Amino acid sequence: MAQEKVDGLAAAGAIVTRVAPDSYRAADLDGRWLVVAATSDDELNRRVSEDACARRIFCNVADVPELCSFILPAIHRRGPIAVAVSTAGASPALAQWLRDRFAEQIGFEHEQLAAELQRIRPWVKQNLHTYEERRDYFRERVTEALTGVGSTEPAGAEAAASPAPERA
């Protein structure tokens, strides 16, 4: 379990320092802003949680939600898409099961669509001035791409909201 948490944090860009359970000292938390305790030693996990709390450091203790100041969801990443599922610590096994079911629904076409929407985002932000216009525009693009259903906007509206030209 500890390796899974380390891998997830590293994938999100964290610089991870591991401390062996038998060599842990409260000073290991100095200069940190987040700590994860994932040992099989309940007393050590509690001590890490208390040390982190005393230093106002975010702490997650694997499978012990009452010792956590934050919960790590079960995450699946595919390209720019991330699906996160949490049961607020009630059942990591259920969160992982749900994550895996949701992940099965995400295909290459979704990854490609996300990349395309990311590409046109600057144009949309520059040309559609309200949040509602941008939201509706992106909803239309997603619906068209994934269902094949065309725009329901009045004639001419589509031309005013055309996507950005291809990059050179």
Residue, then its C-alpha position, 0 to 999 in steps of 0.5 A: m500500500a505504501q508504494e501505491k501512495v508513493d507512486g500516486l504522489a510522485a505521478a502528481g509531481a511530489i518530491v517524495t522522501r521515504v523514512a523506514p519505520d524503524s528509524y522514524r523520528a519526529a524531526d523527519l517531518d521538519g520542512r514537510w507540508l504533507v506526510v503519509a504513514a502507511t506502516s503495519d505498526d498502529e502505534l507508529n502510525r498514531r505517533v506520526s499523525e500526532d507529530a504531524c498535527a502538532r506541526r500543522i502538517f497534512c497527514n494521511v494514515a493508511d486505512v485509519p481515517e480518524l487519524c487523517s487530516f486528508i484522504l487520498p482518493a483512488i485515482h486513474r489517469r489516462g492522458p489529461i484525464a484523472v478520475a478520483v473516487s473516495t469513500a471518505g475513508a470508509s472503504p478503500a477497497l470499494a473506492q478502488w473497485l469503483r475507480d476500476r469500473f469507471a476507468e474501463q469506460i475511459g477510452f482513447e477517444h476520450e483522451q484525444l477529445a481532452a487533448e483537443l479541448q485543451r488545445i482550443r481552450p485559449w481561443v475559447k477563453q479569448n473569444l467567449h467572454t462569460y463563464e456560461e458561454r464557455r461552459d455551453y460551448f464546451r458541453e456542445r463540443v463534448t456532446e458532438a464528439l461523443t454522441g455524434v449529435g450536432s449543435t442545437e444552436p440557431a444558424g450562425a451561432e456555430a460560426a461565431a464559436s468555431p474552434a481555433p485554427e490548427r497549430a502550425 
